[in-house]
Amino acid sequence: MKKGILYIVFVIVSGWSMVQAQVDPRLADDLFKTTNYLDAIPQYKKLLKVDPTNGKYLFNLALCYLKTEIDRGKAVYYLEKLGKLKKKDKEYYFYLAEAYTHRYEYDKSIAALKEYKKAPGKYAEKVESLIFGYELAKELYENPIPVTFENLGEKINSEYPDYYPFVSKDEKILVFTSRRKESKGGKEFDGYYPSDIFMTKFNGFSFSPAKPVTSLNTSYDEQCVSLSDDGQHMFIYFDNIENAGDIYESKKSGANYARKKKIKEGVNTKAVETASSLSADGNTLFFASMKPGGKGGLDLFMTRKLPDGSWAESQPINSINTEGNEDFPFLSDDGKTLYFASNGYPGLGGYDVYKTEWDQKTNNWKSPQNLGYPLNSSYDDKVIQFSDDMKHAYLTAVRPEGYGDRDIYRVTLEEVEKKPALFIFNVKDGTTSAPVKDGFIIIFDKNDEIVGEYKASPNGSFTVILQPGTYSLEIEAPGYKLGTQTLKVSEFDSDKGMNMKTFTLGK
């Protein structure tokens, strides 16, 4: 009996030793120290299977989730388990507060920060401003903007980070950045691949498969940081061994973009420049930089084009800049509304996107307004691009229906009315091509509900106004067989003015 017990103990100990040997704590810690949080996650999970109450493993795994964009809300599970242990990291409640924001549980975030104040750590100076910010975030979250999110699907998105979407105003060109495996470079220190620029086209119904812009991509990091309204001019962030973050530009050349060229005057410095955009008239350039002259961190600057075509010395926009970071400035085509990202104003967490308008009376920018939830989220939201009719917008989001990490979404703003399309239908005899002047058309939507019934005008034509969608038409006329047609109305049809369609009937 004693031998049996000893044998069981031996097996258990041996099994535990084998498992421990397969999972080396040093590997997880090394990945964590080098900020490869993505690959550290599975390693810490393995370690916790062996030692489920190890405070260090629980804390580091939670931080890994908070520092990636897979699912930051998962950090709550591991931090709450850590909270049941007697010994906790000094910054425990600070990170617990952050973790709760990714579940939009702002009351719990505030409660955690109040606990943190009792024994504050290195982030003590941030507590009061964070509590104020979380109170505002709660208000934004509880009063969402009516929008609908559409994931652009596997033709565009991947299991890797897909982000920074920029579209031409007519929505026919979409350019974005991705850190997917197809990148020209190998995996980087953080567990991701280098960033490359991809492009897709939209025909009003669907997007073409995204393809890399080979003329711009290298084995280093390229990111599209803005696109002109007509899609003919692209600005690119480029980072390599020689340049620690500079802005380049590229012009459309046929179906592709020409090789990028570094902006020499007025923009790039020895400091890091991250993003820039051009005004609709091409005479003003906005950009973000860490150079002196702002208020700290990344700040917004602007410069104007000189008569010789070069850029003048830039000026900081300190009526907008904060001690935090401001990034991705974009001036709308009205010339007076500026969109930008910031983590220096109260918001839903991390970066939010704001807008400000130019006040001609004060000759300055008005107080920035948060675009609200869910256009902004608890993650870092930096870019939003609106279509010409302001009915749709493109942004990056981490959502349950995503493909894993950040994805590109097309958002429909429900409060903005859709622009209908005007159609002129003509019905002709299928044999003689003569006009059929006494016809009748019934239009059904995709649910077979009648949208409208139309009688031909004296000249035999029909004037019809339709919203984007797919419709079925039944065409009747005395002496002719019933005709049926499927009509797809694109979101681009409203921009064409008058859309002409001709149908034929047989006897």
Summary of the structure (lengths in Angstrom):
residues: 507
radius of gyration: 28.6
end to end distance: 97.9
largest distance: 106.0
contacts: 1622
relative contact order: 0.08
helix: 22%
strand: 33%
